[in-house]
Amino acid sequence: MSLVEIDRPSGTVLLHAGGTGYVLRVDGAAGTVRLVHWGAPLPLEDALALREPDFVGSSFHSPLDGTEELALEGQVRFALPALDVRYADGTSSVEPAVDGYGVREDGDSAQLTVSLRDAGRPLKWELHYRVRGDCPVIERWTEILHTGTPQEPPLSLVRHAAAQWNLPVLPAYRMSSVHGQWAGEFQLRRTPLTVGETTLTSRRGHTGHQSNPWLALDAGDATEECGEVWTVALATAGSWRMTAVRSAEGRCSVLGGSGHEGVEISLSPGESWTTPVSTGQYTPGGFGGASRAYHAYVREHVLPAPGERRPVLYNSWEATAFDVTFDGQRELAELAARVGAELFVVDDGWFGARDSDRAGLGDWTPRPSAFPDGLRPLADHVHGLGMRFGLWVEPEMVSPDSDLFRERPGWVLHLPDRTAHTLRNQLVLDFSRPEVTDWALDWLLRTVDACGVDFLKWDFNRSFTEAGSVGRRPDGRRIFIEHALGAHRVLDRLRAARPALRIETCSGGGGRVDLASLAHTDQAWASDNTDAVDRLSIQYGFSQLYPAQVMGAWVTDSPNPHTGRAVPLRFRLHSAMAGALGIGGDLTRWPESDLNETTEYIARYKAVRSTIQTGDLYRLGSPADGSHCAQYVARDGGESVVLQWRPGPAERTALPRLKLRGLDPDAVYRIDDDSGAVPAGTKHRGAALAAYGVAAQLPPGGYASRMLTLRRVD
């Protein structure tokens, strides 16, 4: 069966996407493209029998509202436009006409393109859809073209959404999304969607800590493992905006694109604009089913190197801050290798005059007082210990107290008649300018080669203010989009030139986590907050869309440097083992018993790393509960790992048994419990573990945790 089926007499198009049916109808006479169905799979003959939804008409209502694949301004339409154009005469009304539609098959994927134009103005746009047979996530984007003659004036794209996703009419609508702040990202909220327009956005030039560019909708009755859920996620790393629209008539749509309000795109004749990709997914399997589908999508269709296991890393920041020296880093590297780290990363403070955050950004040569012979001797020592060598970098930033700024003050984002405010004592370089990105690529390549670098932690430690690109286009706010695109071009060129190099995306923690960033990097630093208790809610929200494989999580000192909370080492290890495990404490101060315990648990993690990083995740409870778990099941069902935490004082009430998910019901599993609560050698069938479960017994005391490992034995 073709992934895209078309019945041209009726204009019906049926997309098959990994067990999802998506039906739209192209009406050439009316110039419309409308959604008919997004949900359970169905055959073409059933799709042909479906009719576009409608309401009782009146002079105050349009039947097109909430049904078009990309709503416009003009004709009889009142809904929020996904594509809002301002022509040279100041008007925005568009009269759409369909030019045609077609399909291009490419192995296990297919792409549908629908071409439209304004019947009386120089504007053309194409709606693009990509589907895959093994994936329920649909990719959509829009290309917009000014088709006028060279003598005609430019036009402006006031709103330029990548797609409009229309839901079926539901009895109610509930929206799930994540919110937060620096050191408190990814806090999950599920709230009723009120009538009107609910907007999530970043106005900061990067993805942001305050929201993340995705949302999910259900009828208010979905649970973790049951119920219909529709998820929309945007692949963009600059400013962005997503709006969920609920009409009084009962319709619901989601619009999303790059740029916040007021970020317009000016197109001269012959120029075009391609939006970022917007992804949408339907599942009948609840919030857990939605997460597992997106995790698989990210692993298989987004990440540049999806099949690799993420290494256990050591990062020096919390041990040394800016007090970086060759001898100090060498000592930490030897201890990191002893406990089992596979990658050693030197964080901020290794370059220029960087002995604090007041200077040095932009001068990317080893600090002579710290590394008199350069970084190569340290890299060679790290490699000799059997680890890879990594560096922290912040290529998009510059300190006013730096040789680069003194030589190239015009390279920063600024408005000539406005004060340039520093944040963290730094300014932002203009990565929309080729000369700036060429400079960045040049020093990155030289540093990687000269210092034997295997890994970069790419940071971005401030948001945009007074942002302008001097001497560039008149639509200067476009920099809120184009800066991130410039950074992506550098990443692409860097990876193409050095294919073995691996990169972590970071922005003061989780301020640059999104599908677009992950398409150019290998993992993400989820938060600067390394408190093992706080991390449980951060990681819970992170896991709603992004897989454990990309979630950097560290074990650091106790009391925690951010919160002052004292937590047992075992709990800290179990918390960080839920993602790509790292160590970030000052190992020179850890007692021998802690080093030995860390060595033991890193070895345990490596034994089950593939299951945690690439397996299916089942969330059993939430951090709001007295106890909750993350269960990972290998794709072949042969192994499962359960991490369980009690993030507070001991409770006297009995905990419900852990009913495990995703196991082969007919297989027998042997259970290993690192707390000893389950006797060694205990065996149960998968069906019994699902129906009856295992005791949720944690060790006594506060901040208790354990890891269960289940392996199929028959």
N, C-alpha and C positions, 0 to 999 in steps of 0.2 A: 504494500500500500504506500502511495506517495505521501510525504509529509505535508504537502499542500494540495488539496483537491479544489478544483474550480468548476462551477457550473455557470458558464458565461451568459446563457439566456436570462437567468435570474440575478446574475451578479453575485452569487453566493461563493464565498471563499471559506474553506474549512482548514484550519491549521491543527495538525496533530503534534503535540509536544509532550512526550513522556507520560502518557496517560491522562493528558488534559485536552479538552476540545475548546477551540477558540473559533467562533464563527463571526464573520463580518459580511456585510452586504454593500456592494458598490452600485450606486444608482447613477448611471451616466446622465440620465435626463435631468435629475435634480442636482447633480454635482455634489453628492454626499457619499460619505463612507461611514457606515453606522455599525456598531456592535450589536449582534443578535444573541450571542451566548458566549460565556466564559466560565467553564466549570468542568463537569464530568465529561468523559469522551463520548462521542456519538458518531454514527455513520453519516455519510453524505445525504442519504435519502431522508434521514431524520432532520438534518440541518436544513434541507430544502423546505420542509414543512413549517419551520419556525418563522415567525413574523416579527418585524421590529416592534419593540414595545411602544406603547402610546398612552396618552391620557386624554380625558375629555377636553376638547379644545375650547379656547376662548381668545379674545383679543389681547389677553394679558399673559399668554402662555405660548411656548413653542414646543412642538413634539420633538424637535431636534436636541433640545437641551438635555444633557446627560447621556446621550446616546452616540454622538459623533466621535470618531477616532481622534480627531484633532479639531476642537471647536474653534470657530473664527468669530471675528466681529463683522456683523453685516447681515443683511436680509432679516428674516424673522428668527432672531436668536437673542437670548437674554442671559445665557450662562456665561460664566467666566471664560474668556477666550484662552485657548492654549497657544494660539498664534495670533498675536496682535501687531498689526503693521501700521506704521504712520507714513503716509505718502507725502510728497513734497508740498501738496496743498493743505496739509494738516489733517486730512480725513483718514479714516481707518476702515471703512466699509469694504468688504471683499465679496465678490460674486464667484464662488468656486465652480470650476468645470473639470470633469474627469478626462484626462488625456489617455489613460489606459492603465493596465496592470499586467504583471507577469511574474514568473517564478524562475529562479535559478537553483538547480539541485547541485549539491556539492558533497557527495559521499553520504555521511550520516547526518547532514544538515541541509536545510533549504532556506532560501531567502525570497520573500515576497516583496515586490515594490509596487506601490500605487502612486501614479503621477497625477498631479492636479495643477491647475493654474487659475489665476484671476481672469475672468472672461474679458475684462476691459482695462486691465492695468498690467504693467511689466513685472509680474510676479509668478514664480513657479515653485512648487514644493513637492517633495516625494516622501511618502511614508514607507519606512523600511521595517520588515519583520524578519527575525531569524529564529528558526525552531530546530530542535534536535530530537531524534527519536527516543533517546535514552534520558532526556532531561525535561522536566516540566517547566523550567524557567524559559520564558519567551523574552527575546531581546528586541527592543524597538528604538528607532532613532529617526530624525527628520533632517532632510537636506533642503535648504531654502536658497533660491537663486533669483537675482535681479536680472530680468531678461530684456531690459531696455537697451536702446541704442546709446553709443558713447555720449551723445549730446544731452541725454535725459538726466535729471537730477537724481541723487541718491535717495534711498528710502531707509527707514529705520524699523528695526524689529524691537518693539517695545516689550513684548513678551514672546519668548521663543522656547516653549516647552519641548522636551524630547518626545513626549507621548502623552496621551490622555487615556487613562485606564478606567473603564466604566464597569461598575459592579451590577449584578442582578439586583432587583428590588428585594430588600430584606425587611423583616418586621422591625428590626432595630439595627443600629450600627455602633460597633465599639472599635476604638482605635488603639492599637498598641504601638509604642514608640519608646525611644530611650532619650534621656535628658541628663544634664549634670553640669559639671564645672571642672576646672583643673583639679586633678587629684580626686575627682569624684564622678568620673565619666560613666556612661552606659547604665544609668539607673532606669530600670524598666517601669513603664506606666501603662496601664490599660484603663481607659476612660471612655464613657459614652461619647459618641460624636454628635455634637449639637447641630441644629440647622444653621447653615451659614458656611463660612470659609475658615478652615483651621489650617494655619500655615506653620510649617517647620522651615527654618532657614539658618544660613550662616551669612553674615555680612562682613566677614573678617578676612576674606582672601584665601582661606583654607577651610577644611571640612569643619573644624571646630570641636570643642569639648561640650558645648551646650546642647547640641542635638546631633544626630547622625542621619544621613540621607536615606532613610527607609521608614516605612510604616506598614502595618498590617491591619486588616479590617476583618471583622466577623460580625455575626448577628448578636453577639453577647452571650452565646451559649457554648462556644468552643472551649475545650479543655486542653490540657497538655497533649493528649493523645487522640482526642475525638473532636469532630466538628469541622465545618468548612471554614477555611481561612484564605484570604487573598492578600498577598504581600507584594509591595512595589518598592524597588530599591534603585537608586540613581548612581551611576558610575561617573562621579565627578569629584575633583579634589580642590577646586577653588571655591568661591562663593556659590551658593546654590539655594534653591527654593523648591519646596514641595507643598502643595495645597490640596487638602481633602475637602471636597465640596459636597455638602448634604443639602438638597433642596427641600422646600416645604412640601413638594409633591411626592417626596419619598425616594428620589434618586440620589446616587452617590458616585462621584468621580474623583480620581486622583490625577493631578497634573504635576509635572516636575521637570526642572531644567537647570542649567547652569546660570549663575548670576543671581543676585538678590534684586529687590525692586529698584528700578531706576538704572539698572545696567543694560543699556541698549546696544544693539549691534547696527552699525551703519553699513549699508551695502550700496556700492556704486555699480553702475551697469557692468554686467559680466561677473560680478563677485558673488560668492556663495558662502553660506554658513552651514556647518554640520554640527548638530547638537551632540551632546554626550549620549551614551546608551542608557536607556531606562529599561529595567527588567521587571517582569511581573510573573507571579507564580500563584497557581491555585492548588490547594490540597484539601482532601476530606479528612486528613489525619491529624488535625489539631495543630497547636503551635509547635509541638515537637516534630511533626511531619514536615511542617514548613521549614523549620531549621535544618533538618537533615537534608532536605532537597537543596537548600541554598549552600550548605556545607559541601555537598557533592559538586554543585555547580562551580563554586570557587576553586575547589581542588582540581577539577577536570577541565574547566574552560576559562579560568581567569589567571591563575598563577603561572608565572613563566617556567618554573621548575617544580611541578606539582608532586612528582613521585619521590622526591628526596625527603629523608627524615631530617627534621630540624635538629641541629646539634645542641648538646648541653653547653651553654656558654657561661663564662664568668665575665662580669663587667665591673670595672674598678671604681665607678663614680662614688658610691656610698662609702667606700673604704677611704678614698683619698681626696675627693672633691678636686680642687685645683692644685693640690700639693702632689703633683705628678713628677716623679723622678725615675731614672733608669733603675736604681737599686730597689726602690720601693715597688715598682711594677714587676721587676724580676722576682722578688720575694713572693708577691701575690701570685704570679704565674706558677711558681713551683708548688704552692699550696693548692692552687686551682687544679693543676694536673694531678696532684695526689688524690683529691676527692673524686676525680673522674671527669672534669670538664674537658670538652673537646674543642672549644673555641675561647680564646682569651681576647677581650676587647678593652683597649685603652680608651677611656672616655675623655671628656673635655679637659683641656689644660696642657696638651702636648705640643702646642704650636705657638709661633709668634711670641708676643709679649703676654701670653695668656696665663697669668698667675692669679687672675680674678676674672669676673665677668665684665670688667670695665674696659678691656682692650683686647686686641689681637685678632678678632674675627676678620677674615679676608687675607691674612698673612699666613698662608698654609705651608710653612716650613717648620721642621722640628725646633722647639725652643732650646737654644744652645745651652742654657744653664741646667736644663733637665736632661738633655740628650746631646752631650758634646760631640759624640760620634754619629749623630743622627739616630733614626729609629731602627735601622737595619740590624744592629747587634741585638736589640730586644726581640725583633721579629725572628731572627735566627734562633735565639734561645727558646722562644715559644715553640717554634717549629721542632726544635730538638727535643722538646718535652712531649711531642706527639700531638700538639694542638694546632689549630689554625689561628691566624693572627688577624685581629680586627681593630678598626679605628672609628672613633666618633668624628663626624664632620657636620658642618652646618653651611653648605655651599651657598645658600640663598641670602645669607646675612653678612653684615659688615659692621665693625665697631667704628665709631667716629675717631677713636684713638687707634688708628691702624695706618700702615703705609698705603694700603689699597685706597682707603677713603681720601687720604691726602692727595693721592695721584689721580683718582677718578671720582670726585664728589658727585659728578653728574650721573653716575650709574645707579644711584638709589632711587626708589620710588619717592617722588616728592612733587609738590606744587610750588613753583618759584616764588609766589607771593604769600606762602603760608609757612608757619613754623613747622619744622620737621621734629616731631616728638620722638624721643627714643623710648623704647620699652626694653627692659633688661639691658640697658645701655647699648642698644644696637638698632640699626636701621635695616630695611629690606632692599636687596639688590633687585633691579628690574630684569627679571628673567624673560620678559617678552622681547628683549633686544638681543639679536644674534651675537653681537660682539661680547655681551656679558656671558651668555651661555657657552660661547666658544672658549672664553677665558676659564670658566668653571670646568669644562670638560678637559682642558689642557692640564690644569694643575691636578685634577683628580687622577688622570692617567699617569702623570709623572709620579704622584705619591704612591699609587697602587704598585707601580713597577719598582720604584726606588726602595720602598719599604717592605716589599713582599706581603702586601695586604690581601687577605682572602675575603674580608667581610667589612662592610661599612654600616655604621648606625647613622642614618641620614636624618638629622634633626631640623626643627623649624620652630624657634622659640619665641615668636611674637606674631601678633596679628597686624593687619594693615591699618595704618592711619594716614591721613593726608595723601592718599595714594593717587599718583598720576604718573604718566609716562611722558616725560618732556620730549617735545619734538615729534611725537607720534601722531596717531589718528585723532580726529576731533572727538570721537566717542571714547574719551579717555578712561571712563569707568570700566571699559572692556578689560582693563588690566586685572580686574578681580577674577576674570576667567583665564586670560591669556598667560598670566604669570605661571599658574600651575601647569598649563600645557607646555610652556618652555621648560619647566623642571622635568616633565615627562620625556621631552625630547633628549635632554641630557642623559637621563637614566637609560633610555633606549640605546643611545650611541655608546654609552659607557659599557653596557652589558654586551652589546654587539662586539665591541673591541676586546673585552675581557670576559669571555663567556663563563669562566669559572668563578667570577666574583659574585658574592651573595650580599643582599642589601636588606636592611630593616628600615621601615618607615616609622617616623616618630615626629611628634610635634608637642613638646612638653608633656609627653605621655600620649594619650589617645586623641590628640587634636587633628590627626591626619590618617584616619582609618576609614577606608571606603573602597568600593570595588575598583575604581580607577587607579588608586595608589597601589592596590594589591596586584594589579595587572603589570606593574613595573618593578615590584619588589618581591620579597620572599616571606616576610613576616612583619608583624606590627608590634610596637610597644604600646600596650593597652592603657597604661596609666603610670604616672610618676609615683603614685601611692603604692607602696609595696607592703603595707600592713596586710597580713594574711587574712584577717577577718574582713576588713573593707574590700579586699580583693574578691571575696566570694560574690558580693552583689555586682561588682564591676564585671567580673567574668561571666556571671549569669546573664547580664544584659548583652555583653559582647557576643555570647554564644547564640543569641537569637538569630543572628544572620551569619556570623563568621566562624570558621572551624577552629578547633583547638590547635591545629597545625600551624596557624599563623599568629597565635596569641602568646606573645612573650610574657613570661611570669617568673619572678625572681624570689629566691629565699634570701632575706636580708637579716640584719641584726635585731636583737631584742634587748631592751625596748626598741620599738620601731622609730626610726629617725623622724618620720612624719607625724605620727600620732602619739608616740610615747607609750603605746600599749605593749605589755610583755606577754608573749605567746610562746608556748613550748615549741621546740625545734621540730618535732614530729608534725605538729599542726601546720607550721610554716612550709614544710616540705610537701605535705599532702595538698596544701592549697596551690602551690606552684606547679605540682605535677599534673594539674588539670590542663595544662597547655604545653607550650614549648619551654621546658624547664631551663631556668638560669639561676646562677648564684651571684648575689650582689653585696654580700656583707664583707666586713673587714676580717678576713680569715686569719690575719696575724693575731687577732685578739680572741679567737675562738679556742676554747679548751680542747684538749685532745679527745675527750669523749664526744664533743660535737663534731669534730672533723671525722671521727670514725663513723658516727651515725650518718653523717651526710654522705660519706663514701658508700655505705651500705644502701642508702635509699636511692642514690644516683644509679647504682648497679641495678636495683629493682626497677627503676624507671626505664632504663635502657632495655630491659628484658621485655617490657610491655609497651615501649614507645610507639611502635607501629599501630597498635590498637588504639591508643589514646589519640594519636595525631591524625590517623586516617580512618578510624572506625566510625560507626554510627553512634551519635550521642543521644542518650535518653536522660532527661532531667527528672529525677525523682524528688519531688518537693522543691522548695525555693529557699533562699537565704532567710526569708521572713519566718520560716518554720523553725522550731526548736532544733531540728536536725534535717539536713538535706543531703542529697547524693547526686553525683554525676556518674552515669554508667556508660561505658564505651564498649561497643561490640564490634569485633573484627568483621570485615566484610564477608568472610567465608563462614562466620558463626563459630569458629573454632576456639575463640578466646574472648573473654569479657573482663573488664576492669571496673571496679566500683570504688569510688572515692567518697567517703562519708565524713561529714563534719558536724560538730556541735559548737557553733560560734559564740559561746557564752558560758555562763556558769552551769554546773551540773543540775539536771532536773530530776525530780523524784517521780514524775509521771512516766508511765510506760510508753514506749514509742511503738507505733504500728510497724509490722514486719515489712521488710523491703521486698516488694513484688517486682521481680526483675523483668526486663523487656528484651525483645529482639533475639532471644536464644532459640536454638533448634529444639522444638518441644520433645522430639524423640531421642535426642542425644543425652548422654550422661556427662555431667560436669564435675570435676574435682575442684574443691574450693580451698584456697589458701588465704588465710586471714592474718594479716601482719600484727593484729592486736591479740590474737589467740582466742577470741571469743567463739569462733567456729573451730571445733576440734580438727586437727590436722588429718587430712585424708578423707574428710567428709565428701560424699558424692550424692548428687541429686539429678534427676532428669530435668530437662529444660521446662517441661510442662509443670512440674511441681514447683520449680523456682518462680514461675510466672503466677501460678494460682495461689500458692501458699507462701512462697518467699523464704527469706532467711531472717533471723532475728536481727533487729536494728540495735544490737547491744554495742555500746561504745565503752572504751575504758573509763574508769571513774575520774571525776574531777572536771573542771572547766576546760574549755578549748580542747576537747577530745576529738580524735579523728582516727580513721583506719583506712586501709586499702584491702579490698578483696580481689583476688585473681581467680577466675574460673577458666578451666581448660577442659576441652572436650576429650574424653578418654576412650570413646568407642568409635 
